[in-house]
């Protein structure tokens, strides 16, 4: 029973009792009876005034509570002229004003944070209390190659290599993951407090460009120092050796084996000089001079160049190209050098007899060079494209490093992966 009903019942009972008792005076004291009746009327009037003084504020509070429950913060109450009521109106209006202001601020902050998360260069994945995905920004979707149907999925169900060991990373810790030896990512797990409980979020940062730039500065400095010392030493040594050879050639009685030994030393110095030039070619690589060229014709031209080497080992070239010109902005000379190294590695992976397949597709532009050779061993997969890493016993690792630098300077995405059945595929997306 509401206060309003109880109040009316109380007033009715009191006044009914007074009226009933006043009827006893009707015959004997009519004047008193009429006075009592007038008093009852006045009492009812004051009861009504009291009702308005006490009940209306309660109704006002109830209406305000309903507005808050309905999240309607646009209302404002008008003053009634009553001192007590107007004080309550002022308090309520100020409260609504502050709530409205804070609500706008919260919505603005939420909108700002949402835009900030969406524009972040790092991938962000937000989880609920059961570690199911509630939100994922565009960068994370791009990194994980996810387009749809990720809401409310368990993070463990995503099969991307970046999230392979995500469950082993504790809150506040991170792990650096390397993909194909080129792309490196920092996976960090953190949390925030929501409604008194911890909720996880995953931050994926791409470190590739920073690490590659640092690597290049480091090995560039070392190579320049080595090249300077080696070239200075070789120049002086070769001068002495050549003078010695000329002196021995004038003396016919000298043993020929000494001359041959000195010539071998000269040739070895020449090879050492060439060895250093190969390293120096990586750090001296200029920025690409881009021009509009047909990628199909470039690949065919390089394949024709390498055709003789392939034929000598019974390796066949096959092509899957569109029957039209595909224009793109490239540095022809640098791309040809990269393709020569890629095809050379594919040829060397095939011991004898095999096939190298060239494929170009559009939207986006993608070049694939696949071989049916021995493929890449597991130990070498994560070290591919590491500066001067080579799987060959006598290799310098310059080829893949040069390929990496050329393609990075062209802002191309690339990878070298084993095929499902046999061999490996070098893929370039531009």
Wavefront OBJ file of the C-alpha trace (Angstrom):
o trace
v 0.000 0.000 0.000
v 1.375 3.378 -1.019
v 1.868 6.344 1.305
v -0.741 8.258 -0.676
v -3.475 5.663 -0.046
v -2.565 5.311 3.643
v -2.709 9.067 4.053
v -6.180 9.287 2.466
v -7.473 6.397 4.588
v -6.166 8.073 7.739
v -7.769 11.459 6.856
v -11.110 9.843 5.913
v -11.291 7.809 9.114
v -10.487 10.781 11.355
v -13.051 13.017 9.689
v -15.736 10.316 9.598
v -15.337 9.837 13.332
v -15.642 13.583 13.893
v -18.758 13.777 11.687
v -20.412 10.799 13.424
v -19.760 12.296 16.850
v -21.011 15.694 15.742
v -24.431 14.190 14.835
v -25.122 13.708 18.564
v -25.088 17.484 18.936
v -27.490 18.013 16.037
v -30.656 18.027 18.249
v -29.267 19.679 21.345
v -26.562 22.041 20.105
v -27.136 22.838 16.467
v -24.729 25.764 16.557
v -21.893 23.533 17.727
v -22.848 21.016 15.076
v -22.509 23.595 12.286
v -19.251 24.868 13.765
v -17.894 21.330 13.823
v -18.956 20.828 10.231
v -17.214 24.053 9.240
v -14.134 22.828 11.161
v -14.247 19.517 9.271
v -14.318 21.418 5.972
v -11.386 23.591 7.065
v -9.550 20.482 8.287
v -10.058 18.779 4.915
v -8.698 21.875 3.197
v -5.561 21.850 5.358
v -5.258 18.087 4.921
v -5.229 18.655 1.183
v -2.590 21.376 1.565
v -0.499 19.070 3.733
v -0.986 16.327 1.159
v 0.396 18.604 -1.544
v 3.335 19.592 0.700
v 4.347 16.007 1.504
v 3.033 13.824 -1.290
v 4.027 15.987 -4.289
v 7.749 15.869 -3.407
v 7.449 12.114 -3.174
v 5.771 12.010 -6.585
v 8.471 14.332 -7.866
v 11.174 11.991 -6.541
v 9.391 9.001 -8.058
v 9.151 10.722 -11.455
v 12.829 11.669 -11.240
v 13.769 8.081 -10.346
v 11.764 6.796 -13.346
v 13.539 9.283 -15.615
v 16.918 8.100 -14.344
v 15.900 4.465 -14.820
v 14.850 5.298 -18.390
v 18.166 7.140 -18.885
v 16.282 10.291 -19.787
v 18.618 13.073 -18.700
v 17.025 15.782 -20.797
v 14.256 16.731 -18.363
v 14.257 19.776 -16.068
v 11.603 20.520 -13.426
v 9.997 23.971 -12.980
v 9.890 25.601 -9.569
v 6.505 25.577 -7.816
v 6.883 28.532 -5.444
v 7.147 26.311 -2.392
v 10.412 26.873 -0.544
v 10.922 23.221 0.331
v 9.774 22.005 -3.081
v 11.920 24.517 -4.981
v 14.967 23.448 -2.975
v 14.315 19.847 -4.006
v 13.804 20.947 -7.636
v 17.174 22.767 -7.603
v 18.956 19.715 -6.183
v 17.366 17.395 -8.744
v 17.997 19.720 -11.701
v 21.668 20.129 -10.679
v 22.015 16.373 -10.305
v 20.499 15.777 -13.761
v 22.741 18.474 -15.233
v 25.879 16.855 -13.770
v 24.804 13.391 -14.871
v 24.106 14.699 -18.361
v 27.497 16.424 -18.471
v 29.345 13.335 -17.231
v 27.417 11.136 -19.650
v 28.418 13.363 -22.575
v 32.030 13.293 -21.396
v 31.967 9.498 -21.080
v 30.446 9.124 -24.549
v 33.025 11.518 -26.008
v 35.847 9.605 -24.315
v 34.408 6.308 -25.524
v 34.119 7.656 -29.062
v 37.660 9.037 -28.899
v 39.097 5.787 -27.501
v 37.222 3.727 -30.107
v 38.614 5.877 -32.920
v 42.063 5.756 -31.327
v 41.937 1.958 -31.129
v 40.714 1.683 -34.720
v 43.456 4.021 -35.958
v 46.188 2.393 -33.887
v 49.169 1.004 -35.853
v 49.176 -1.894 -33.384
v 46.702 -4.753 -33.419
v 44.349 -4.762 -30.408
v 42.120 -7.673 -29.365
v 39.763 -7.208 -26.379
v 38.429 -10.269 -24.550
v 35.514 -10.773 -22.177
v 35.648 -12.516 -18.787
v 35.570 -15.942 -20.508
v 38.411 -14.939 -22.882
v 36.114 -14.694 -25.868
v 36.736 -11.917 -28.399
v 34.460 -8.889 -27.972
v 36.351 -6.353 -30.061
v 39.172 -6.267 -32.604
v 40.559 -3.260 -34.420
v 41.196 -3.201 -38.208
v 44.976 -3.566 -37.769
v 44.559 -6.789 -35.784
v 42.138 -8.137 -38.399
v 44.696 -7.341 -41.099
v 47.583 -8.934 -39.175
v 45.587 -12.098 -38.486
v 43.963 -12.128 -41.941
v 40.459 -12.184 -40.407
v 37.508 -10.516 -42.122
v 34.361 -11.773 -40.410
v 32.793 -14.172 -37.886
v 35.264 -13.422 -35.088
v 32.830 -12.056 -32.492
v 32.481 -14.155 -29.341
v 35.016 -16.684 -30.592
v 37.484 -18.210 -28.178
v 40.952 -16.722 -28.741
v 42.366 -20.257 -28.807
v 40.294 -21.145 -31.886
v 42.183 -18.644 -34.082
v 44.800 -20.680 -35.908
v 47.100 -17.838 -36.973
v 50.818 -18.440 -36.149
v 50.961 -15.157 -34.213
v 48.518 -16.539 -31.623
v 49.976 -20.040 -31.522
v 51.373 -19.754 -27.974
v 49.128 -16.958 -26.703
v 47.886 -19.033 -23.752
v 51.435 -19.343 -22.398
v 51.887 -15.557 -22.099
v 51.015 -14.308 -18.624
v 49.304 -10.979 -17.947
v 51.895 -8.217 -18.095
v 54.352 -10.316 -20.117
v 55.173 -10.354 -23.822
v 56.752 -12.537 -26.487
v 58.494 -11.724 -29.766
v 57.310 -13.895 -32.669
v 59.143 -14.170 -35.987
v 57.376 -15.160 -39.217
v 59.398 -16.187 -42.270
v 62.489 -14.488 -40.822
v 61.266 -11.061 -42.007
v 58.148 -10.164 -40.056
v 58.661 -9.852 -36.320
v 55.891 -9.066 -33.856
v 55.689 -8.304 -30.158
v 52.682 -10.037 -28.560
v 51.773 -8.486 -25.202
v 48.972 -9.560 -22.860
v 47.595 -6.985 -20.428
v 44.341 -6.277 -18.589
v 41.953 -3.555 -17.449
v 39.350 -3.445 -14.685
v 35.739 -3.579 -15.840
v 32.925 -3.683 -13.272
v 35.373 -4.795 -10.625
v 36.805 -7.709 -12.610
v 39.877 -8.133 -14.810
v 39.449 -8.333 -18.575
v 42.324 -9.266 -20.869
v 43.396 -7.521 -24.017
v 46.126 -8.488 -26.467
v 48.442 -5.952 -28.099
v 50.241 -6.967 -31.304
v 53.054 -4.639 -32.383
v 54.930 -4.996 -35.652
v 58.657 -4.645 -35.038
v 59.889 -5.606 -38.498
v 60.802 -2.195 -39.874
v 62.472 -0.957 -36.680
v 64.486 -4.166 -36.319
v 65.400 -4.260 -40.008
v 66.566 -0.647 -39.885
v 68.667 -1.334 -36.779
v 70.132 -4.473 -38.382
v 71.013 -2.575 -41.535
v 72.757 0.174 -39.598
v 74.723 -2.400 -37.597
v 75.879 -4.657 -40.417
v 76.411 -1.664 -42.714
v 78.890 -0.189 -40.251
v 80.706 -3.516 -39.875
v 80.856 -4.124 -43.642
v 82.219 -0.647 -44.371
v 84.921 -1.117 -41.750
v 85.809 -4.588 -43.070
v 85.812 -3.437 -46.696
v 88.115 -0.537 -45.868
v 90.634 -2.718 -44.052
v 90.494 -5.595 -46.568
v 90.840 -3.329 -49.615
v 93.788 -1.471 -48.122
v 95.541 -4.705 -47.213
v 94.809 -6.422 -50.539
v 96.090 -3.461 -52.528
v 99.431 -3.461 -50.735
v 99.791 -7.263 -50.752
v 98.938 -7.595 -54.458
v 101.473 -4.890 -55.292
v 104.204 -6.849 -53.506
v 103.085 -10.164 -55.044
v 102.956 -8.788 -58.589
v 106.419 -7.254 -58.187
v 107.720 -10.584 -56.945
v 106.189 -12.420 -59.914
v 107.747 -9.972 -62.361
v 111.127 -10.375 -60.653
v 110.904 -14.175 -60.816
v 109.896 -14.106 -64.487
v 113.147 -12.289 -65.289
v 115.146 -15.070 -63.644
v 114.796 -18.198 -65.769
v 116.513 -20.354 -63.146
v 113.792 -19.834 -60.528
v 111.454 -22.732 -59.730
v 108.093 -22.425 -61.567
v 106.253 -23.674 -58.499
v 107.130 -20.466 -56.631
v 105.657 -18.393 -59.436
v 102.501 -20.543 -59.394
v 102.163 -20.168 -55.621
v 102.454 -16.416 -55.863
v 99.865 -16.325 -58.655
v 97.504 -18.419 -56.517
v 97.937 -15.863 -53.711
v 97.095 -13.026 -56.137
v 93.995 -14.879 -57.367
v 92.920 -15.575 -53.794
v 93.208 -11.899 -52.952
v 91.071 -11.096 -55.979
v 88.408 -13.558 -54.747
v 88.560 -12.007 -51.290
v 88.054 -8.577 -52.819
v 85.062 -9.878 -54.780
v 83.757 -11.466 -51.584
v 83.741 -8.079 -49.864
v 82.150 -6.399 -52.888
v 79.219 -8.793 -52.612
v 78.613 -7.668 -49.043
v 79.092 -4.009 -49.929
v 76.524 -4.289 -52.742
v 73.794 -4.731 -50.115
v 74.529 -1.546 -48.164
v 75.228 0.474 -51.307
v 71.846 -0.386 -52.787
v 70.278 2.924 -53.913
v 66.650 3.853 -53.447
v 64.554 2.462 -56.320
v 63.905 4.643 -59.334
v 60.247 3.808 -59.954
v 58.798 3.822 -63.430
v 55.684 2.380 -65.079
v 56.623 -1.043 -66.460
v 54.987 -4.317 -67.470
v 55.726 -6.900 -64.766
v 54.876 -9.788 -67.116
v 57.556 -8.805 -69.615
v 60.139 -8.352 -66.842
v 59.535 -11.859 -65.457
v 59.669 -13.387 -68.958
v 62.905 -11.548 -69.691
v 64.608 -12.846 -66.526
v 63.257 -16.365 -67.140
v 64.755 -16.295 -70.659
v 68.070 -15.225 -69.126
v 68.052 -18.200 -66.723
v 66.670 -20.675 -69.283
v 70.128 -21.960 -70.316
v 71.071 -22.872 -66.741
v 67.726 -24.633 -66.309
v 68.066 -26.607 -69.563
v 71.505 -27.910 -68.566
v 69.875 -29.631 -65.566
v 66.656 -30.691 -67.292
v 64.573 -28.174 -65.370
v 61.462 -26.926 -67.124
v 59.924 -23.463 -66.814
v 56.100 -23.191 -66.908
v 54.069 -19.983 -66.934
v 50.596 -18.913 -65.856
v 50.309 -15.255 -66.873
v 47.313 -13.090 -67.852
v 47.070 -12.416 -71.597
v 47.536 -8.695 -71.145
v 49.951 -6.076 -69.911
v 50.037 -5.550 -66.135
v 51.445 -2.148 -65.283
v 53.119 -1.325 -61.988
v 55.660 1.100 -60.547
v 59.036 -0.674 -60.260
v 62.770 -0.160 -60.551
v 63.397 -2.522 -63.463
v 67.089 -3.098 -62.777
v 66.628 -3.871 -59.076
v 63.593 -6.120 -59.598
v 65.450 -8.056 -62.290
v 68.368 -8.547 -59.871
v 65.981 -9.821 -57.193
v 64.272 -12.207 -59.648
v 67.639 -13.563 -60.814
v 68.511 -14.448 -57.214
v 65.088 -15.987 -56.566
v 65.239 -18.182 -59.697
v 68.879 -19.083 -58.960
v 67.869 -20.332 -55.481
v 64.973 -22.297 -56.983
v 67.330 -23.924 -59.509
v 69.813 -24.854 -56.799
v 67.061 -26.486 -54.710
v 66.375 -28.946 -57.554
v 69.096 -31.600 -57.758
v 68.293 -32.833 -61.251
v 65.159 -32.630 -63.398
v 62.214 -30.680 -62.133
v 59.981 -27.736 -62.755
v 59.755 -24.071 -61.814
v 56.331 -22.505 -62.195
v 55.741 -18.758 -62.627
v 52.311 -17.313 -61.833
v 51.017 -13.737 -61.858
v 47.576 -12.719 -60.573
v 45.877 -9.343 -60.191
v 43.894 -7.511 -57.486
v 46.173 -7.505 -55.611
v 49.195 -8.012 -57.831
v 50.904 -11.239 -56.808
v 53.890 -13.064 -58.305
v 54.585 -16.653 -57.280
v 57.695 -18.626 -58.246
v 57.293 -22.265 -57.220
v 59.755 -25.145 -57.513
v 59.538 -28.874 -56.804
v 62.939 -29.072 -55.154
v 63.959 -30.163 -51.688
v 62.210 -27.305 -49.887
v 63.401 -25.536 -46.739
v 64.428 -27.462 -43.641
v 62.616 -26.639 -40.389
v 65.701 -25.156 -38.720
v 66.133 -22.616 -41.518
v 62.492 -21.462 -41.806
v 62.640 -18.880 -38.992
v 66.067 -17.604 -40.091
v 65.157 -16.908 -43.705
v 65.996 -13.359 -44.786
v 68.147 -12.896 -41.683
v 71.123 -10.822 -42.890
v 73.739 -13.047 -44.524
v 72.151 -16.292 -43.362
v 72.639 -19.149 -45.822
v 71.663 -22.811 -45.907
v 74.579 -23.566 -48.234
v 77.882 -24.683 -46.663
v 79.875 -22.160 -48.726
v 77.120 -19.547 -49.121
v 77.464 -15.912 -48.037
v 73.741 -15.288 -47.591
v 73.998 -12.199 -49.792
v 71.311 -13.331 -52.256
v 68.358 -13.435 -49.854
v 69.593 -10.314 -48.072
v 69.724 -8.439 -51.365
v 66.246 -9.711 -52.296
v 64.961 -8.559 -48.911
v 66.399 -5.056 -49.263
v 65.102 -4.593 -52.824
v 61.571 -5.762 -52.009
v 61.400 -3.758 -48.772
v 62.468 -0.640 -50.663
v 59.580 -1.342 -53.067
v 57.156 -1.682 -50.093
v 56.319 -5.187 -51.267
v 55.142 -8.043 -49.063
v 57.025 -11.277 -49.592
v 57.473 -14.742 -48.175
v 59.254 -18.014 -48.868
v 57.301 -21.066 -47.748
v 57.390 -24.808 -48.269
v 54.684 -26.232 -50.507
v 52.257 -28.776 -49.107
v 53.582 -31.593 -51.270
v 57.100 -30.765 -52.423
v 59.371 -27.802 -52.974
v 58.889 -24.168 -51.987
v 57.185 -21.006 -53.257
v 58.484 -17.456 -53.233
v 55.524 -15.068 -53.149
v 55.634 -11.312 -53.799
v 52.588 -9.074 -53.277
v 52.802 -5.520 -54.565
l 1 2 3 4 5 6 7 8 9 10 11 12 13 14 15 16 17 18 19 20 21 22 23 24 25 26 27 28 29 30 31 32 33 34 35 36 37 38 39 40 41 42 43 44 45 46 47 48 49 50 51 52 53 54 55 56 57 58 59 60 61 62 63 64 65 66 67 68 69 70 71 72 73 74 75 76 77 78 79 80 81 82 83 84 85 86 87 88 89 90 91 92 93 94 95 96 97 98 99 100 101 102 103 104 105 106 107 108 109 110 111 112 113 114 115 116 117 118 119 120 121 122 123 124 125 126 127 128 129 130 131 132 133 134 135 136 137 138 139 140 141 142 143 144 145 146 147 148 149 150 151 152 153 154 155 156 157 158 159 160 161 162 163 164 165 166 167 168 169 170 171 172 173 174 175 176 177 178 179 180 181 182 183 184 185 186 187 188 189 190 191 192 193 194 195 196 197 198 199 200 201 202 203 204 205 206 207 208 209 210 211 212 213 214 215 216 217 218 219 220 221 222 223 224 225 226 227 228 229 230 231 232 233 234 235 236 237 238 239 240 241 242 243 244 245 246 247 248 249 250 251 252 253 254 255 256 257 258 259 260 261 262 263 264 265 266 267 268 269 270 271 272 273 274 275 276 277 278 279 280 281 282 283 284 285 286 287 288 289 290 291 292 293 294 295 296 297 298 299 300 301 302 303 304 305 306 307 308 309 310 311 312 313 314 315 316 317 318 319 320 321 322 323 324 325 326 327 328 329 330 331 332 333 334 335 336 337 338 339 340 341 342 343 344 345 346 347 348 349 350 351 352 353 354 355 356 357 358 359 360 361 362 363 364 365 366 367 368 369 370 371 372 373 374 375 376 377 378 379 380 381 382 383 384 385 386 387 388 389 390 391 392 393 394 395 396 397 398 399 400 401 402 403 404 405 406 407 408 409 410 411 412 413 414 415 416 417 418 419 420 421 422 423 424 425 426 427 428 429 430
